[in-house]
Amino acid sequence: MIIEYLRPDTMEAAIEMLQRSKPATLALGGGSVLSKHKGKSIAVVDLQNLGLNQITHSAEIIEIGATATLSEIESTLADPEMTNAIRIQAGKNQRNSGTIAGLINAADGRSALLTMLLALDAQLTWLPGEKTISLADWLTQRTTWREAVLISKITIPQVVMRFETVARTPKDLPIVAIAIAKWPSGRLRIAVGGFGALPVLAMDGSMQEEAVMAVDKAYSHADDNWASANYRREAGKILAARLLAEIRHSSEEKTK
């Protein structure tokens, strides 16, 4: 139950409020997660006056403010792969209210967008102290993180990205999700999702011939009520091979 609502006008005040231990105090972005809170009594700090919804991009990176909504990200970036992940992630109303930081804090392994961000090696900047940690590292300590209290921005690279999913119906969350990012240096990161508590980083290297087998291995223990591990392994390998072929073709076109 929410027992206290706070709406600071400065970052300093917000951080001070979030550092309180009693009552437990959490950041409120779009409210799509905390509005459903039914656990212990909490206070919430509304971030909407702090200007954390800015989205900026250069030739090399994209910086997304923590309270940018999924709809704002979709319209600002106008990237077909990102749009695909966002629209799989949430319906229109949820896209209009749900924030990127809220999703990162709450999403599980069936999250299309979290899988994509993992493949992109997203970096999280936290306050106070401007602490930066990779999404991959932070996810391993999501429930115990105490080094800072507030995500200020998420940084992702401008690299070649491909993403595809399999679901039981068009409106279902994925049971198989493959995201592949390739850097100009040849670095290749592959994340898989559609099961479990978190998406899995299957590969971070440069040996493309190992990529499909990395996906197969990542799904080797992915049994649950929605699909078997064997099904995910076979579907994942097909999707990965297709996406890698698209990336190779895209790279060849750019060099012509």
Rosetta silent file (secondary structure, phi, psi, omega in degrees, C-alpha in Angstrom):
SEQUENCE: MIIEYLRPDTMEAAIEMLQRSKPATLALGGGSVLSKHKGKSIAVVDLQNLGLNQITHSAEIIEIGATATLSEIESTLADPEMTNAIRIQAGKNQRNSGTIAGLINAADGRSALLTMLLALDAQLTWLPGEKTISLADWLTQRTTWREAVLISKITIPQVVMRFETVARTPKDLPIVAIAIAKWPSGRLRIAVGGFGALPVLAMDGSMQEEAVMAVDKAYSHADDNWASANYRREAGKILAARLLAEIRHSSEEKTK
SCORE:     score description
SCORE:     0.000 S_00000001
   1 L     0.000  138.119  176.815    0.000    0.000    0.000 S_00000001
   2 E   -86.524  118.981 -176.744    1.214    3.516   -0.824 S_00000001
   3 E  -106.853   -9.690 -179.847    1.071    5.588    2.344 S_00000001
   4 E  -152.131  134.334  178.649    2.893    8.721    1.195 S_00000001
   5 E  -117.742  124.963 -177.698    3.178   10.548   -2.137 S_00000001
   6 E  -123.701  142.665 -178.519    6.062   12.988   -2.676 S_00000001
   7 L  -137.849   80.581 -176.594    6.738   15.201   -5.705 S_00000001
   8 L   -71.876  156.693  178.338   10.068   17.034   -5.405 S_00000001
   9 L  -103.013   -6.028  179.234   11.146   19.846   -7.726 S_00000001
  10 L  -130.823  153.573  178.560   14.889   19.212   -7.473 S_00000001
  11 H   -64.850  -38.496 -179.381   17.104   16.196   -7.968 S_00000001
  12 H   -59.601  -44.563 -179.993   18.758   16.793   -4.613 S_00000001
  13 H   -65.783  -40.420  179.890   15.424   16.624   -2.799 S_00000001
  14 H   -62.033  -44.859 -179.426   14.407   13.483   -4.687 S_00000001
  15 H   -64.000  -41.550  179.061   17.646   11.690   -3.806 S_00000001
  16 H   -60.879  -42.147  178.971   17.325   12.669   -0.157 S_00000001
  17 H   -64.788  -41.911 -177.423   13.803   11.261   -0.064 S_00000001
  18 H   -71.507  -18.637  178.504   14.830    8.030   -1.793 S_00000001
  19 L   -83.465   -5.168  177.457   17.661    7.511    0.682 S_00000001
  20 L   -66.231  147.601  175.925   15.222    7.238    3.568 S_00000001
  21 L  -100.570  -25.270  179.806   14.899    3.835    5.133 S_00000001
  22 L  -135.465  123.616   -9.659   11.585    4.420    6.922 S_00000001
  23 L   -71.402  163.182  175.119    9.174    4.239    5.355 S_00000001
  24 L   -55.806  128.902 -171.898   10.591    2.322    2.401 S_00000001
  25 E  -124.697  127.920 -175.101   10.623    4.875   -0.415 S_00000001
  26 E  -123.018  152.152  178.181   10.587    4.089   -4.128 S_00000001
  27 E   -76.104  139.733  178.490   10.860    6.151   -7.304 S_00000001
  28 E  -115.844  117.053  177.576    7.641    6.630   -9.281 S_00000001
  29 L   -99.197  -95.193  178.056    7.946    7.148  -13.040 S_00000001
  30 L   -85.767  -18.533  177.484    4.884    6.312  -15.089 S_00000001
  31 L    87.056    0.758 -176.222    3.219    4.403  -12.275 S_00000001
  32 L   -67.934  -23.672  177.868    2.336    1.331  -14.322 S_00000001
  33 L   -96.208  -53.067 -174.535    4.141   -0.935  -11.832 S_00000001
  34 H   -68.620  -23.660  178.790    3.822    0.839   -8.480 S_00000001
  35 H   -64.765  -18.992  179.582    0.137    1.614   -8.993 S_00000001
  36 H  -100.124    6.941 -176.088   -0.446   -2.133   -8.579 S_00000001
  37 L   -63.725  128.762  179.913    1.691   -2.442   -5.438 S_00000001
  38 L  -129.762   11.813 -178.508   -0.027   -4.539   -2.762 S_00000001
  39 L   -87.131 -141.611 -177.756    2.874   -5.452   -0.499 S_00000001
  40 L   -65.494  161.328 -178.460    4.268   -3.644    2.517 S_00000001
  41 L   -64.258  134.270 -179.335    3.561    0.032    3.072 S_00000001
  42 E  -136.618  160.147  166.874    5.736    2.304    0.931 S_00000001
  43 E  -106.583  152.204  178.909    6.217    5.954    0.064 S_00000001
  44 E  -124.753  144.787  178.335    6.679    7.008   -3.556 S_00000001
  45 E  -112.753  108.800 -179.398    8.691    9.847   -5.052 S_00000001
  46 E   -73.584  125.079 -173.836    7.144   11.163   -8.270 S_00000001
  47 L   -96.590    3.482 -168.197    9.948   12.044  -10.723 S_00000001
  48 L   -68.308  -15.465  177.906    7.949   13.896  -13.349 S_00000001
  49 L   -90.111    4.235 -169.600    9.222   17.381  -12.379 S_00000001
  50 L  -103.117    2.184  176.095   12.885   16.449  -12.761 S_00000001
  51 L    66.317   33.103 -178.560   13.313   16.408  -16.544 S_00000001
  52 L   -92.840   17.678 -177.938   14.484   12.806  -16.722 S_00000001
  53 L  -106.626   14.631 -178.695   12.544   12.037  -19.887 S_00000001
  54 L   -75.482  143.915  176.843   14.988   13.506  -22.401 S_00000001
  55 E  -126.225  120.196  179.120   16.227   11.373  -25.304 S_00000001
  56 E  -126.434  150.471  177.718   19.374   12.436  -27.152 S_00000001
  57 E  -148.134  147.995  176.900   21.398   10.664  -29.820 S_00000001
  58 L  -123.581 -169.973  179.052   24.596   11.103  -31.758 S_00000001
  59 L   -67.254  -21.189 -173.066   26.295    9.036  -34.438 S_00000001
  60 L  -111.252  -34.183 -174.843   27.647    6.674  -31.788 S_00000001
  61 E  -137.450  161.240  172.118   25.273    6.525  -28.794 S_00000001
  62 E  -123.549  129.680  176.226   21.699    7.063  -27.665 S_00000001
  63 E  -112.190  122.768 -175.849   20.965    8.399  -24.175 S_00000001
  64 E  -115.259  118.949  177.633   17.470    7.723  -22.863 S_00000001
  65 E   -63.012  147.660 -171.514   16.263    9.485  -19.732 S_00000001
  66 L   -59.846  -32.117 -177.487   14.929    7.174  -17.063 S_00000001
  67 L   -98.267   10.552  171.863   11.366    8.491  -17.176 S_00000001
  68 L   -62.002  132.737  178.841   11.047    8.482  -20.966 S_00000001
  69 E   -79.330  162.562  178.592    7.971    6.445  -21.808 S_00000001
  70 H   -61.552  -35.703  177.238    8.057    3.553  -24.226 S_00000001
  71 H   -65.308  -40.997  178.442    5.940    5.622  -26.638 S_00000001
  72 H   -63.614  -39.817  178.295    8.411    8.518  -26.463 S_00000001
  73 H   -64.977  -45.484 -179.443   11.298    6.171  -27.210 S_00000001
  74 H   -59.075  -48.110 -175.745    9.423    4.607  -30.115 S_00000001
  75 H   -74.249  -34.195 -177.516    8.516    7.947  -31.734 S_00000001
  76 H   -74.170  -44.340 -176.257   11.851    9.672  -31.094 S_00000001
  77 H   -81.591  -32.075  178.654   14.154    6.912  -32.304 S_00000001
  78 L    49.052   41.400  179.428   11.898    5.668  -35.124 S_00000001
  79 L  -101.900  125.595 -174.627   13.985    2.486  -35.323 S_00000001
  80 H   -61.949  -35.236  179.635   12.079   -0.517  -36.709 S_00000001
  81 H   -70.026  -43.792  177.408   13.822   -3.067  -34.476 S_00000001
  82 H   -64.533  -41.843  177.864   13.234   -0.990  -31.327 S_00000001
  83 H   -59.857  -42.741  178.719    9.643   -0.325  -32.373 S_00000001
  84 H   -58.930  -48.145 -179.383    9.073   -4.047  -32.832 S_00000001
  85 H   -63.579  -42.006 -178.749   10.382   -4.838  -29.345 S_00000001
  86 H   -65.021  -41.790 -177.430    8.392   -2.032  -27.722 S_00000001
  87 H   -73.127  -28.811  171.674    5.123   -3.034  -29.382 S_00000001
  88 H   -70.162  -37.165 -176.329    5.616   -6.658  -28.391 S_00000001
  89 H   -62.588  -43.339 -169.735    6.441   -5.479  -24.874 S_00000001
  90 L  -152.726  151.659  173.395    3.291   -3.490  -24.162 S_00000001
  91 L   -72.833  174.916 -173.130   -0.072   -2.357  -25.494 S_00000001
  92 H   -57.938  -47.415 -178.582   -0.740    1.251  -26.434 S_00000001
  93 H   -62.848  -40.639  178.014   -1.906    2.416  -23.003 S_00000001
  94 H   -68.382  -35.293  177.403    1.065    0.803  -21.283 S_00000001
  95 H   -65.686  -33.231 -179.296    3.448    2.297  -23.831 S_00000001
  96 H   -73.612  -24.522 -176.526    2.041    5.746  -23.092 S_00000001
  97 H  -112.074  -33.320 -175.384    2.578    5.460  -19.342 S_00000001
  98 L   -71.432  136.017 -178.993    5.330    2.891  -18.770 S_00000001
  99 E  -101.097  160.371 -179.060    8.880    4.230  -18.460 S_00000001
 100 H   -65.406  -40.231  178.962   12.131    2.638  -19.526 S_00000001
 101 H   -68.598  -36.622  177.090   13.537    2.603  -15.981 S_00000001
 102 H   -61.665  -41.605  178.078   10.335    1.075  -14.644 S_00000001
 103 H   -63.370  -46.188 -179.049   10.592   -1.707  -17.181 S_00000001
 104 H   -58.989  -38.351 -179.072   14.252   -2.370  -16.339 S_00000001
 105 H   -72.697  -28.028 -169.525   13.384   -2.623  -12.652 S_00000001
 106 H  -115.533  -20.339 -171.151   10.396   -4.915  -13.079 S_00000001
 107 L   -70.391  156.460  178.996   10.642   -6.937  -16.313 S_00000001
 108 L  -115.484 -164.773 -174.377   11.432  -10.641  -16.409 S_00000001
 109 L   -68.724  -12.455  177.888   12.919  -13.052  -18.924 S_00000001
 110 L   -91.914    5.987 -179.013    9.909  -12.856  -21.233 S_00000001
 111 L   -77.600  120.826  177.991   10.467   -9.156  -21.796 S_00000001
 112 H   -64.500  -46.442 -174.952   11.191   -8.352  -25.438 S_00000001
 113 H   -70.498  -38.592  177.804   12.678   -4.950  -24.694 S_00000001
 114 H   -63.779  -37.324  176.483   14.856   -6.110  -21.794 S_00000001
 115 H   -62.152  -43.354  178.433   16.275   -8.834  -24.060 S_00000001
 116 H   -64.082  -44.135 -179.342   17.130   -6.220  -26.685 S_00000001
 117 H   -63.130  -34.608  177.738   18.766   -3.891  -24.143 S_00000001
 118 H   -66.153  -42.464  177.769   20.890   -6.768  -22.873 S_00000001
 119 H   -63.426  -34.081 -179.184   22.129   -7.525  -26.384 S_00000001
 120 L   -79.087    0.462 -177.701   22.961   -3.832  -26.850 S_00000001
 121 L    54.264   48.802  179.572   25.098   -3.842  -23.683 S_00000001
 122 L   -57.662  143.026  178.296   23.011   -1.006  -22.236 S_00000001
 123 E  -113.452  132.781 -179.662   24.721    1.057  -19.533 S_00000001
 124 E  -103.279  130.623  174.430   22.789    2.409  -16.554 S_00000001
 125 E  -105.300  127.231 -174.932   23.761    5.677  -14.890 S_00000001
 126 E  -115.012  150.942  173.973   22.705    5.974  -11.254 S_00000001
 127 E  -118.584  150.419   -1.753   22.445    8.864   -8.790 S_00000001
 128 L   -78.277  163.491  173.616   23.915   10.024   -6.545 S_00000001
 129 L    98.028   -2.279 -179.106   27.481    9.815   -7.780 S_00000001
 130 L    50.871   45.406  179.597   26.904    9.254  -11.508 S_00000001
 131 E   -77.693  130.408  179.452   27.654    5.556  -11.025 S_00000001
 132 E  -112.729  131.853  178.367   27.634    3.592  -14.282 S_00000001
 133 E  -141.183  141.918  178.171   27.015   -0.134  -14.420 S_00000001
 134 E   -67.832  148.195  176.198   26.205   -2.385  -17.355 S_00000001
 135 H   -56.046  -41.158 -179.254   22.687   -3.748  -17.487 S_00000001
 136 H   -58.653  -45.074  179.851   24.151   -7.264  -17.563 S_00000001
 137 H   -69.678  -40.607 -177.632   26.041   -6.704  -14.306 S_00000001
 138 H   -66.693  -36.600 -178.963   23.179   -4.901  -12.618 S_00000001
 139 H   -60.903  -29.485  179.307   20.641   -7.616  -13.428 S_00000001
 140 L   -71.510  -15.198 -179.021   22.697  -10.108  -11.423 S_00000001
 141 L  -130.587   25.254 -174.646   22.234   -7.911   -8.333 S_00000001
 142 L   -56.437  -38.254 -176.405   18.904   -6.253   -9.087 S_00000001
 143 L   -84.470   -9.312 -176.343   17.314   -7.265   -5.790 S_00000001
 144 L  -121.041    0.080 -176.393   20.328   -6.332   -3.650 S_00000001
 145 L   -59.959  123.700 -179.239   21.671   -3.159   -5.342 S_00000001
 146 L  -133.994    8.868 -174.432   22.350   -0.511   -2.680 S_00000001
 147 L   -79.365  -19.279  177.162   25.102    1.630   -4.224 S_00000001
 148 L  -157.871  171.625 -170.363   22.739    4.330   -5.511 S_00000001
 149 L  -117.611  -11.796 -170.693   19.010    5.062   -5.457 S_00000001
 150 E  -147.369  124.045  170.972   17.910    6.415   -8.831 S_00000001
 151 E   -72.517  129.173  176.528   18.528    5.579  -12.496 S_00000001
 152 E  -100.643  -34.307  179.926   19.039    8.840  -14.385 S_00000001
 153 E  -158.619  161.042  176.513   19.653    7.526  -17.900 S_00000001
 154 E  -122.359  127.628 -177.872   20.210    4.459  -20.038 S_00000001
 155 E  -112.648  128.797  177.065   22.898    4.583  -22.742 S_00000001
 156 E  -128.752  153.217 -178.204   22.913    2.289  -25.749 S_00000001
 157 E   -83.800  155.763  171.787   25.220    2.222  -28.792 S_00000001
 158 L   -88.809   90.382 -178.506   24.265    3.020  -32.380 S_00000001
 159 L  -132.029  171.609  176.520   25.060   -0.381  -33.857 S_00000001
 160 E   -69.347  128.799 -177.035   23.479   -2.881  -36.216 S_00000001
 161 E  -133.785  138.395  172.038   20.639   -4.621  -34.372 S_00000001
 162 E  -134.560  146.500 -172.566   18.261   -7.421  -35.319 S_00000001
 163 E  -150.415  137.960  176.986   15.461   -8.855  -33.208 S_00000001
 164 E  -154.370  151.950 -177.891   12.799  -11.517  -33.631 S_00000001
 165 E  -135.640  164.264  168.664   10.404  -13.456  -31.441 S_00000001
 166 E  -126.887  134.138  176.890    8.060  -16.426  -31.399 S_00000001
 167 L  -139.455  163.519 -179.004    4.835  -16.340  -29.364 S_00000001
 168 L   -69.163  -38.298  175.436    1.734  -18.483  -29.138 S_00000001
 169 L  -137.490  162.461 -179.557   -0.467  -15.623  -30.373 S_00000001
 170 L   -57.733  -24.603 -177.498    0.350  -12.109  -31.646 S_00000001
 171 L   -96.515   -3.966  179.367   -0.694  -10.607  -28.299 S_00000001
 172 L   -80.145  156.062  168.706    1.267  -13.015  -26.097 S_00000001
 173 L   -69.173  155.526 -176.115    4.667  -12.315  -24.609 S_00000001
 174 L   -63.446  148.368  166.009    7.449  -14.208  -26.421 S_00000001
 175 L  -103.063  -16.558  171.345    8.338  -17.793  -25.648 S_00000001
 176 E  -138.787  129.972  177.131   11.461  -17.336  -27.786 S_00000001
 177 E  -139.897  128.353 -179.817   13.213  -13.986  -28.259 S_00000001
 178 E  -124.829  125.092  175.220   16.540  -13.444  -30.012 S_00000001
 179 E  -124.434  129.759 -178.360   18.351  -10.104  -30.103 S_00000001
 180 E  -127.413  128.108  176.255   21.662   -9.689  -31.926 S_00000001
 181 E  -120.473  137.535  178.770   23.838   -6.557  -31.942 S_00000001
 182 E  -128.808  127.323  179.943   26.964   -6.122  -34.047 S_00000001
 183 L   -89.147  157.623  175.793   29.546   -3.367  -33.580 S_00000001
 184 L   -56.896  -27.229  179.610   31.751   -1.965  -36.409 S_00000001
 185 L   -72.054  -11.689 -175.827   34.704   -3.640  -34.671 S_00000001
 186 L   101.956   -7.793  177.469   33.111   -7.042  -35.285 S_00000001
 187 L   -60.156  137.050 -177.255   31.941   -7.508  -31.707 S_00000001
 188 E  -129.258  123.534  175.620   28.784   -9.610  -31.579 S_00000001
 189 E  -120.234  134.134  179.228   26.395   -9.819  -28.629 S_00000001
 190 E  -127.492  127.772  174.482   23.418  -12.157  -28.542 S_00000001
 191 E  -118.912  144.104  178.256   20.742  -12.206  -25.852 S_00000001
 192 E  -122.817  145.861  179.313   17.916  -14.712  -25.623 S_00000001
 193 E  -143.297 -167.169 -178.432   14.625  -14.387  -23.780 S_00000001
 194 L   103.861    4.661 -179.409   11.127  -15.793  -23.562 S_00000001
 195 L  -160.214  162.383  168.844   11.586  -17.698  -20.298 S_00000001
 196 L    72.836 -173.515 -176.296   12.795  -17.435  -16.722 S_00000001
 197 L   -76.262  -28.511 -176.628   13.448  -14.558  -14.377 S_00000001
 198 L  -147.139  151.638  169.634   15.799  -12.689  -16.716 S_00000001
 199 L   -63.927  162.475 -173.892   16.950  -12.802  -20.330 S_00000001
 200 E  -117.988  133.076  172.545   20.264  -14.576  -20.886 S_00000001
 201 E   -80.112  110.799 -176.639   23.412  -13.250  -22.543 S_00000001
 202 E   -84.726  -31.188 -174.422   24.286  -16.097  -24.915 S_00000001
 203 E  -158.451  141.302  169.389   27.383  -14.592  -26.516 S_00000001
 204 E  -143.898   94.528 -175.244   29.712  -11.605  -26.399 S_00000001
 205 E  -166.729 -149.480 -178.098   32.555  -12.129  -28.862 S_00000001
 206 L  -137.320   -1.006 -175.853   33.443  -12.033  -32.538 S_00000001
 207 L   -90.532   93.877 -175.874   33.231  -15.630  -33.792 S_00000001
 208 H   -62.217  -29.487 -178.760   30.029  -15.675  -35.847 S_00000001
 209 H   -67.261  -15.975  178.270   30.356  -19.386  -36.538 S_00000001
 210 H   -93.699   -5.648 -169.838   29.815  -19.989  -32.811 S_00000001
 211 H   -65.774  -47.483 -177.128   26.714  -17.833  -32.556 S_00000001
 212 H   -63.808  -40.192  178.785   24.002  -20.368  -33.377 S_00000001
 213 H   -68.812  -29.119  175.830   25.449  -22.930  -30.991 S_00000001
 214 H   -65.051  -38.977  176.439   25.619  -20.258  -28.276 S_00000001
 215 H   -65.687  -44.114  178.215   21.876  -19.760  -28.655 S_00000001
 216 H   -56.573  -44.310 -179.569   21.317  -23.519  -28.514 S_00000001
 217 H   -67.132  -39.614 -178.250   23.282  -23.714  -25.260 S_00000001
 218 H   -63.233  -28.797 -179.987   21.477  -20.738  -23.707 S_00000001
 219 L   -95.599    7.305 -171.727   18.125  -22.490  -24.193 S_00000001
 220 L   -65.876  -22.603  178.947   19.311  -25.906  -23.023 S_00000001
 221 L  -124.232   37.607 -171.889   17.515  -25.671  -19.654 S_00000001
 222 L   -99.999   34.940  176.381   14.598  -23.451  -20.673 S_00000001
 223 L   -72.391  137.348  169.238   11.679  -25.761  -19.869 S_00000001
 224 L  -158.533 -167.664 -176.617    8.571  -24.140  -18.423 S_00000001
 225 L   -71.579  -15.694 -175.230    4.774  -24.207  -18.747 S_00000001
 226 L   -95.359  -29.301 -178.472    4.823  -22.324  -22.060 S_00000001
 227 L  -165.082  158.383  177.707    7.372  -24.321  -24.055 S_00000001
 228 L   -86.641  160.071  175.784    9.995  -27.039  -23.789 S_00000001
 229 H   -61.860  -39.401 -179.253   13.711  -26.413  -23.878 S_00000001
 230 H   -62.448  -41.744  177.957   13.975  -28.512  -27.040 S_00000001
 231 H   -62.380  -45.719 -179.417   11.402  -26.371  -28.816 S_00000001
 232 H   -63.673  -38.868  179.632   13.187  -23.183  -27.779 S_00000001
 233 H   -60.951  -47.723 -177.869   16.560  -24.588  -28.843 S_00000001
 234 H   -68.038  -46.255  179.355   15.326  -25.450  -32.335 S_00000001
 235 H   -65.194  -39.309 -179.332   13.327  -22.258  -32.843 S_00000001
 236 H   -63.490  -40.463  179.614   16.134  -20.155  -31.386 S_00000001
 237 H   -65.770  -39.132  178.414   18.726  -21.611  -33.753 S_00000001
 238 H   -64.036  -47.423 -179.893   16.513  -20.923  -36.768 S_00000001
 239 H   -63.260  -43.353 -178.726   15.895  -17.329  -35.710 S_00000001
 240 H   -61.722  -44.134  179.520   19.547  -16.726  -34.878 S_00000001
 241 H   -62.409  -40.492  179.267   20.723  -18.044  -38.253 S_00000001
 242 H   -64.500  -45.294 -178.068   18.173  -15.856  -40.040 S_00000001
 243 H   -67.663  -38.402  177.164   19.139  -12.719  -38.118 S_00000001
 244 H   -63.379  -38.397  177.649   22.858  -13.325  -38.616 S_00000001
 245 H   -64.645  -39.569  178.018   22.259  -13.665  -42.366 S_00000001
 246 H   -64.124  -41.080  179.762   20.381  -10.346  -42.341 S_00000001
 247 H   -65.219  -42.872  178.225   23.241   -8.679  -40.483 S_00000001
 248 H   -61.704  -42.875  179.962   25.811  -10.050  -42.932 S_00000001
 249 H   -63.710  -42.678  178.908   23.724   -8.856  -45.873 S_00000001
 250 H   -61.684  -41.458  179.637   23.350   -5.410  -44.315 S_00000001
 251 H   -66.016  -39.463  179.397   27.098   -5.176  -43.757 S_00000001
 252 H   -65.852  -37.565  179.667   27.815   -6.230  -47.335 S_00000001
 253 H   -65.044  -37.430 -178.882   25.425   -3.614  -48.704 S_00000001
 254 H   -69.635  -25.517 -178.128   27.156   -0.876  -46.717 S_00000001
 255 H   -89.510   -6.504 -179.394   30.549   -1.798  -48.116 S_00000001
 256 L   -75.889    0.000    0.000   29.450   -1.710  -51.754 S_00000001
